[in-house]
Amino acid sequence: MIFLIKAIQLILSLSFLVIIHEFGHFIFARLFGMRVEKFYLFFNPSFTIFRCKKINGSWKCIWFSSNDKHFEDDTESMETEWGIGWLPFGGYCKISGMIDESLDTAQMKKEPQPWEFRTKPAWQRFFVMAGGVTVNFIAALVIYSAILFTWGENYLKMSDTALEFSEIAQQYGYKNGDRILAIDNEPTGKFDESTLLRLLEAENVTIIRENDTLQITPPKGLAKEVIKKQEAFVTIFIPATVDSVMNTAPAFGLLKPDDRFVKIGATPVNSFGDLTKALAANTSDTISASVLRGSDTVSISIPLTEDKKIGFYVKNPLNIQTQTFNIWQSIPAGVSYGLNKLSYYIKQMKFIFTKEGAENIGGFGAIGSMFPSFWNWQAFWETTAFLSIILAFMNVLPIPALDGGFILFLLYEIIFRRKPSEKFLMKAQLIGMAFLFTLLIYANGMDILRIFK
């Protein structure tokens, strides 16, 4: 069920992003009088689920048809064929006279027509190609603004939040319960991914441990070491303290509110994270636990649920703060939030080009794991907005077959007033598609390998 929920969210999110991305190309193409032959959600090799086109003022639609079947209208019609393919890995907007993923060489051999992409001025073609990434980035800012207006922002102050550190972090001086006061002498602010990235790259870190203020000097290359280990460097420290027990759990009546786990068998438990690890290593239907109840330590044999859980709600010690926004405040706040997300993603990209980073590249499985295992609209839109930023950034990279490759060639044409030959563009497109296809296989192959690790 969890897999299905994540898969539905992934398909809905990517479908939305593909549609608005391709619409960015479509709107500029039509604005400059170019013919858009097809606009498809998902790809349709050999077969098409649904296609629809306006012919002589009336809409004609076809369900479940071979691609050999065409609408019987003038091939030079400016009307667009709208459709849904069967391969749910993207979509496309086919513009006449353009070398794209369709590799339509027959059309390129014909006499150029005034409605074609190739006959338009370079500056118009530039806007057409930049339209997709522009719309994706604007969409992300709009979504973030809408999220802040609708739900506000919940956050933790880094300096007020006790943290739990990985084994690597503890090797270099951190201890569970430490709070981060400053990174490279700058106050930490909110607990978020940008701050955590700064922590990995820091030259010095100021922490508060109990009542003492201490300095930690992390080693260079810490980020690579953490990426190689494939574990969270730091998480929020939450004591394994019982808030309440589910009345359907076998442990109901055995545990009491405010009981704090201190041992599972002979394994010390200092946090909820420790408790989770101990339960994961357990293979029996019961556990022997020691809990701190008031000033006494009590030993209890606890029967587990069918999925080997205790079945209690953990007591939340976090000082979560909420900031609300009216509609006028949400717009600049959403823009700032989106720009911070873009900055964080760009900073992360440098690790992709390391051996450790390459081993952590993921495909659709990794993207799907970003969504929650239950349906939550706020989480869905937050993930969709971040994916929109990723899609915009990745597409603007100067790689043939991506929008950035087309933009690079157009900039060359604008600057040097010399257009690359169609033969060159066709070869570049083939090379780019081969590279992207190889990357797609590699990324999804890494997802599969992680399943068996």
C-alpha positions as CSV (number, residue, x, y, z in Angstrom):
1,M,0.0,0.0,0.0
2,I,2.8,2.4,0.9
3,F,4.5,1.7,-2.5
4,L,1.1,2.4,-4.3
5,I,0.7,5.8,-2.4
6,K,4.2,6.9,-3.3
7,A,3.8,5.7,-6.9
8,I,0.6,7.7,-7.3
9,Q,2.2,10.8,-5.9
10,L,5.2,10.4,-8.1
11,I,3.2,10.0,-11.3
12,L,0.8,12.9,-10.4
13,S,3.7,15.2,-9.5
14,L,5.8,14.4,-12.6
15,S,2.7,14.7,-14.9
16,F,2.0,18.1,-13.6
17,L,5.6,19.2,-14.0
18,V,5.9,17.8,-17.5
19,I,2.7,19.5,-18.6
20,I,3.7,23.0,-17.3
21,H,7.3,22.5,-18.7
22,E,6.0,21.7,-22.2
23,F,3.4,24.4,-22.0
24,G,6.3,26.9,-21.5
25,H,7.6,25.8,-24.9
26,F,4.1,25.7,-26.4
27,I,3.1,29.2,-25.3
28,F,6.2,30.9,-26.8
29,A,6.0,28.9,-30.0
30,R,2.5,29.9,-30.6
31,L,3.2,33.5,-29.6
32,F,5.8,33.7,-32.4
33,G,3.6,31.9,-34.9
34,M,5.2,28.5,-34.9
35,R,3.2,25.4,-35.6
36,V,3.1,22.9,-32.7
37,E,2.3,19.6,-34.2
38,K,1.8,17.6,-31.0
39,F,1.5,18.1,-27.3
40,Y,1.7,14.8,-25.3
41,L,1.7,13.8,-21.7
42,F,3.9,10.6,-21.6
43,F,5.6,9.1,-24.6
44,N,3.8,7.0,-27.2
45,P,6.1,4.7,-29.1
46,S,4.1,2.7,-31.7
47,F,0.8,3.1,-29.7
48,T,-1.3,6.0,-28.3
49,I,-3.9,5.8,-25.5
50,F,-5.7,9.0,-26.4
51,R,-5.4,11.7,-29.1
52,C,-7.5,14.7,-29.9
53,K,-7.4,17.5,-32.5
54,K,-9.6,20.3,-33.7
55,I,-10.4,19.9,-37.4
56,N,-12.5,22.3,-39.4
57,G,-13.9,23.8,-36.2
58,S,-14.8,20.5,-34.5
59,W,-12.9,18.3,-32.1
60,K,-12.1,14.8,-33.2
61,C,-10.8,12.2,-30.7
62,I,-9.3,8.7,-31.0
63,W,-8.8,6.2,-28.2
64,F,-6.3,3.4,-28.2
65,S,-4.8,3.7,-31.7
66,S,-1.7,2.7,-33.5
67,N,0.6,5.6,-34.4
68,D,0.1,4.8,-38.1
69,K,-3.4,6.2,-37.8
70,H,-3.6,9.9,-38.4
71,F,-6.2,12.6,-38.5
72,E,-7.4,13.2,-42.0
73,D,-6.7,16.9,-42.2
74,D,-4.3,19.3,-44.0
75,T,-0.8,18.4,-42.8
76,E,0.0,22.1,-42.7
77,S,-2.8,22.9,-40.3
78,M,-1.8,25.1,-37.4
79,E,-3.9,23.1,-35.0
80,T,-2.2,21.0,-32.4
81,E,-2.8,17.3,-31.7
82,W,-3.2,16.7,-28.0
83,G,-2.6,13.3,-26.5
84,I,-1.7,10.8,-23.8
85,G,1.0,8.2,-24.4
86,W,1.4,4.9,-22.6
87,L,5.0,5.3,-21.3
88,P,4.8,7.4,-18.2
89,F,8.3,8.9,-18.2
90,G,7.7,12.5,-19.3
91,G,6.1,14.1,-22.4
92,Y,6.9,16.3,-25.3
93,C,5.9,19.3,-27.4
94,K,6.7,18.7,-31.1
95,I,7.4,22.0,-32.9
96,S,7.6,22.0,-36.7
97,G,11.0,22.4,-38.2
98,M,12.9,21.6,-35.0
99,I,15.4,18.9,-34.4
100,D,14.2,17.2,-31.2
101,E,13.8,13.8,-29.7
102,S,11.5,12.7,-32.5
103,L,14.5,12.9,-34.9
104,D,12.2,13.8,-37.7
105,T,14.8,13.9,-40.5
106,A,12.2,13.7,-43.3
107,Q,10.7,17.0,-42.3
108,M,14.1,18.7,-42.1
109,K,14.8,17.7,-45.7
110,K,11.7,19.6,-47.0
111,E,11.6,23.2,-48.0
112,P,11.6,25.4,-44.9
113,Q,8.2,27.0,-44.1
114,P,7.4,30.3,-42.5
115,W,5.6,28.6,-39.5
116,E,8.6,26.4,-38.7
117,F,11.0,26.8,-35.7
118,R,14.1,26.9,-38.0
119,T,12.9,29.9,-40.0
120,K,12.3,32.1,-37.0
121,P,14.9,34.6,-35.7
122,A,17.3,33.3,-33.1
123,W,16.0,35.5,-30.3
124,Q,12.5,34.0,-30.8
125,R,13.9,30.4,-30.8
126,F,15.8,31.3,-27.6
127,F,12.6,32.3,-25.8
128,V,10.9,29.1,-27.0
129,M,13.7,26.9,-25.6
130,A,14.0,28.9,-22.4
131,G,10.2,28.8,-21.9
132,G,10.1,25.3,-20.2
133,V,12.6,25.9,-17.5
134,T,11.3,29.4,-16.9
135,V,7.8,28.2,-16.3
136,N,9.1,25.4,-14.0
137,F,11.0,27.8,-11.9
138,I,8.1,30.3,-11.7
139,A,5.7,27.4,-10.8
140,A,8.0,26.4,-7.9
141,L,7.9,30.0,-6.5
142,V,4.1,30.1,-6.9
143,I,3.7,26.8,-5.1
144,Y,6.0,27.8,-2.3
145,S,4.1,31.0,-1.9
146,A,0.8,29.2,-1.8
147,I,2.1,26.7,0.8
148,L,3.2,29.5,3.1
149,F,-0.1,31.3,2.7
150,T,-2.1,28.1,3.3
151,W,-0.1,26.3,6.0
152,G,2.5,28.8,7.1
153,E,6.0,27.6,8.0
154,N,6.8,25.3,10.9
155,Y,10.4,25.4,11.9
156,L,12.9,24.7,14.7
157,K,15.8,27.0,15.8
158,M,19.1,25.1,15.4
159,S,20.4,26.6,18.6
160,D,17.4,25.4,20.6
161,T,17.3,21.8,19.1
162,A,19.2,18.9,20.7
163,L,20.7,16.7,17.9
164,E,21.6,13.1,17.5
165,F,24.8,12.4,15.6
166,S,26.0,9.5,13.4
167,E,29.0,7.4,14.3
168,I,31.2,9.5,11.9
169,A,30.1,12.7,13.6
170,Q,30.8,11.3,17.1
171,Q,34.3,10.3,16.0
172,Y,35.1,14.0,15.4
173,G,33.8,15.3,18.7
174,Y,30.1,15.6,18.5
175,K,27.8,14.0,21.1
176,N,24.1,13.2,21.2
177,G,22.3,16.1,22.7
178,D,24.6,18.8,21.4
179,R,23.0,22.0,20.1
180,I,24.7,23.9,17.2
181,L,25.1,27.6,18.1
182,A,27.2,28.8,15.1
183,I,28.9,27.6,12.0
184,D,32.1,29.3,10.9
185,N,31.2,32.0,13.5
186,E,27.8,32.7,11.9
187,P,24.6,32.0,13.9
188,T,22.8,28.9,12.6
189,G,19.2,30.2,12.4
190,K,16.6,27.6,11.3
191,F,17.1,23.8,11.3
192,D,17.0,23.0,7.5
193,E,18.9,21.3,4.8
194,S,21.0,24.4,3.9
195,T,22.2,24.7,7.5
196,L,23.0,21.0,7.6
197,L,25.0,21.3,4.3
198,R,26.9,24.3,5.9
199,L,27.6,22.0,8.9
200,L,29.2,19.4,6.6
201,E,31.5,21.9,5.0
202,A,32.3,23.9,8.2
203,E,35.8,24.8,9.3
204,N,34.7,25.4,12.9
205,V,31.5,24.8,14.7
206,T,30.3,26.3,18.0
207,I,28.2,23.9,20.1
208,I,26.4,24.0,23.4
209,R,26.8,20.8,25.5
210,E,24.8,20.9,28.7
211,N,25.9,24.3,30.1
212,D,29.3,24.6,28.3
213,T,30.1,26.3,25.0
214,L,32.6,24.3,23.0
215,Q,34.4,24.5,19.6
216,I,34.7,21.6,17.2
217,T,37.0,21.6,14.1
218,P,35.7,19.1,11.6
219,P,38.2,17.6,9.1
220,K,38.3,18.5,5.4
221,G,36.5,16.1,3.2
222,L,33.9,15.2,5.9
223,A,31.0,15.6,3.4
224,K,32.5,13.0,1.0
225,E,33.0,10.6,4.0
226,V,29.3,11.1,5.0
227,I,28.1,10.6,1.5
228,K,30.1,7.4,1.2
229,K,28.7,6.0,4.4
230,Q,25.1,6.7,3.2
231,E,23.8,7.6,6.6
232,A,22.3,10.8,8.0
233,F,25.1,12.9,9.6
234,V,22.7,14.4,12.1
235,T,19.0,14.1,13.1
236,I,16.9,15.6,15.7
237,F,17.5,14.1,19.2
238,I,14.2,12.7,20.6
239,P,14.3,10.8,23.9
240,A,12.5,7.4,23.7
241,T,9.8,8.6,26.1
242,V,6.2,7.3,26.0
243,D,3.4,9.8,25.5
244,S,0.7,7.2,25.2
245,V,0.2,3.6,24.0
246,M,-2.1,2.5,21.3
247,N,-5.1,0.6,22.9
248,T,-4.8,-2.1,20.2
249,A,-1.1,-2.7,20.9
250,P,0.0,-5.8,23.0
251,A,2.0,-3.3,25.2
252,F,-1.2,-1.5,26.3
253,G,-1.3,-1.5,30.1
254,L,2.4,-2.5,30.4
255,L,3.9,0.9,29.6
256,K,2.8,4.2,31.2
257,P,3.0,7.8,30.1
258,D,6.5,9.3,30.7
259,D,8.2,5.9,30.8
260,R,11.6,6.4,29.2
261,F,13.5,3.5,27.5
262,V,17.0,3.1,28.7
263,K,17.8,-0.5,27.5
264,I,16.6,-3.0,25.0
265,G,18.1,-6.3,26.2
266,A,21.7,-5.4,27.0
267,T,21.7,-2.6,24.4
268,P,21.7,1.0,25.9
269,V,19.0,3.3,24.5
270,N,19.6,7.0,24.7
271,S,17.2,8.2,22.0
272,F,14.2,7.2,19.9
273,G,16.7,6.6,17.1
274,D,18.5,4.0,19.3
275,L,15.2,2.3,20.1
276,T,14.3,2.1,16.4
277,K,17.7,0.5,15.6
278,A,17.3,-2.0,18.4
279,L,13.8,-3.0,17.3
280,A,15.1,-3.5,13.7
281,A,17.7,-5.9,15.0
282,N,15.2,-7.9,17.0
283,T,13.9,-11.1,15.5
284,S,11.6,-12.4,18.3
285,D,8.0,-11.5,19.1
286,T,8.9,-9.9,22.4
287,I,11.6,-7.7,23.8
288,S,13.2,-7.3,27.2
289,A,13.2,-3.6,28.1
290,S,14.4,-1.4,30.9
291,V,12.4,1.8,31.4
292,L,12.9,4.8,33.7
293,R,9.6,5.3,35.5
294,G,10.0,8.3,37.8
295,S,13.2,7.6,39.8
296,D,12.9,3.9,39.4
297,T,14.2,1.6,36.6
298,V,11.7,-1.1,35.7
299,S,12.3,-4.2,33.7
300,I,9.5,-5.3,31.4
301,S,8.9,-8.0,28.8
302,I,7.0,-6.3,26.0
303,P,5.1,-8.3,23.3
304,L,5.3,-6.7,19.9
305,T,2.8,-6.0,17.2
306,E,2.7,-8.1,14.0
307,D,5.2,-5.7,12.3
308,K,7.6,-6.0,15.3
309,K,6.7,-2.6,16.7
310,I,5.9,-1.6,20.3
311,G,2.9,0.5,19.3
312,F,3.4,3.7,21.3
313,Y,3.4,7.4,20.6
314,V,6.7,9.2,21.4
315,K,6.6,12.3,23.6
316,N,7.6,15.3,21.5
317,P,10.0,17.6,23.3
318,L,10.6,19.9,20.3
319,N,9.9,23.6,20.4
320,I,8.3,23.9,17.0
321,Q,7.6,27.5,16.0
322,T,5.1,28.6,13.4
323,Q,5.1,31.7,11.2
324,T,2.0,32.6,9.3
325,F,1.8,34.8,6.2
326,N,-1.0,36.8,4.6
327,I,-1.2,36.8,0.8
328,W,1.1,39.8,0.4
329,Q,3.7,38.4,2.8
330,S,3.6,34.9,1.3
331,I,4.8,36.1,-2.2
332,P,8.2,37.5,-1.3
333,A,8.6,34.8,1.4
334,G,7.9,32.1,-1.2
335,V,10.3,33.6,-3.7
336,S,13.0,33.7,-1.0
337,Y,12.2,30.2,0.0
338,G,12.5,28.9,-3.6
339,L,15.8,30.8,-4.2
340,N,17.2,29.2,-1.0
341,K,16.1,25.7,-2.3
342,L,17.8,26.4,-5.6
343,S,21.0,27.5,-3.9
344,Y,21.0,24.4,-1.8
345,Y,20.5,22.2,-4.8
346,I,23.3,23.9,-6.8
347,K,25.7,23.5,-3.8
348,Q,24.8,19.8,-3.6
349,M,25.6,19.3,-7.3
350,K,29.4,19.5,-6.8
351,F,29.2,16.2,-4.8
352,I,27.7,14.5,-7.9
353,F,31.0,14.7,-9.6
354,T,32.8,12.7,-6.9
355,K,33.0,8.9,-6.7
356,E,30.9,9.0,-3.5
357,G,28.3,11.2,-5.0
358,A,28.0,9.1,-8.2
359,E,27.2,6.1,-6.1
360,N,24.3,7.9,-4.5
361,I,22.6,9.0,-7.8
362,G,19.0,7.7,-7.9
363,G,16.3,7.3,-10.5
364,F,12.5,7.1,-10.2
365,G,12.8,5.0,-7.0
366,A,14.9,7.7,-5.3
367,I,12.5,10.4,-6.5
368,G,9.5,8.4,-5.3
369,S,11.1,8.0,-1.8
370,M,10.9,11.8,-1.4
371,F,7.2,11.6,-1.0
372,P,5.6,10.6,2.3
373,S,4.1,7.1,2.8
374,F,0.7,8.6,3.5
375,W,-1.3,11.2,1.6
376,N,-0.5,14.7,2.8
377,W,-1.2,17.7,0.4
378,Q,1.3,20.0,2.0
379,A,4.1,17.4,1.7
380,F,3.0,16.6,-1.8
381,W,3.2,20.2,-3.0
382,E,6.5,20.9,-1.1
383,T,8.1,17.9,-2.9
384,T,6.5,18.9,-6.3
385,A,7.9,22.4,-5.9
386,F,11.4,21.1,-5.2
387,L,11.2,18.7,-8.1
388,S,10.2,21.6,-10.3
389,I,13.3,23.5,-9.3
390,I,15.4,20.3,-10.0
391,L,13.7,19.9,-13.4
392,A,14.4,23.6,-14.3
393,F,18.0,23.4,-13.2
394,M,18.8,20.0,-14.9
395,N,17.1,21.1,-18.1
396,V,19.2,24.3,-18.4
397,L,22.5,22.3,-18.2
398,P,24.3,22.8,-21.6
399,I,23.9,19.1,-22.7
400,P,22.6,18.4,-26.2
401,A,19.0,17.0,-26.1
402,L,18.3,19.1,-23.0
403,D,16.9,22.7,-23.3
404,G,20.2,24.0,-22.1
405,G,22.0,22.4,-25.1
406,F,19.6,24.2,-27.5
407,I,20.1,27.4,-25.6
408,L,23.9,27.0,-25.9
409,F,23.7,26.6,-29.7
410,L,21.3,29.6,-30.0
411,L,23.6,31.8,-27.9
412,Y,26.5,30.8,-30.2
413,E,24.3,31.8,-33.2
414,I,23.3,35.1,-31.6
415,I,26.9,36.0,-30.7
416,F,28.7,34.9,-33.8
417,R,25.8,35.4,-36.2
418,R,26.4,31.9,-37.6
419,K,23.9,29.1,-37.3
420,P,25.2,25.5,-36.6
421,S,24.4,23.2,-39.5
422,E,21.4,20.9,-39.2
423,K,23.7,17.9,-39.7
424,F,25.7,19.0,-36.6
425,L,22.6,19.6,-34.6
426,M,21.3,16.1,-35.5
427,K,24.5,14.5,-34.4
428,A,24.5,16.5,-31.2
429,Q,21.0,15.5,-30.5
430,L,21.9,11.8,-30.9
431,I,24.9,12.1,-28.7
432,G,22.8,13.9,-26.0
433,M,20.0,11.4,-26.1
434,A,22.5,8.5,-25.8
435,F,24.1,10.2,-22.8
436,L,20.8,10.8,-21.1
437,F,19.6,7.3,-21.8
438,T,22.7,5.9,-20.3
439,L,22.4,8.1,-17.2
440,L,18.7,7.0,-16.9
441,I,19.7,3.3,-16.9
442,Y,22.6,4.0,-14.4
443,A,20.4,6.0,-12.0
444,N,17.6,3.4,-12.0
445,G,20.1,0.6,-11.8
446,M,21.5,2.1,-8.6
447,D,18.0,2.2,-7.2
448,I,17.7,-1.6,-7.9
449,L,21.1,-2.3,-6.3
450,R,20.1,-0.5,-3.1
451,I,17.1,-2.7,-2.7
452,F,19.4,-5.8,-2.4
453,K,22.0,-4.2,-0.1
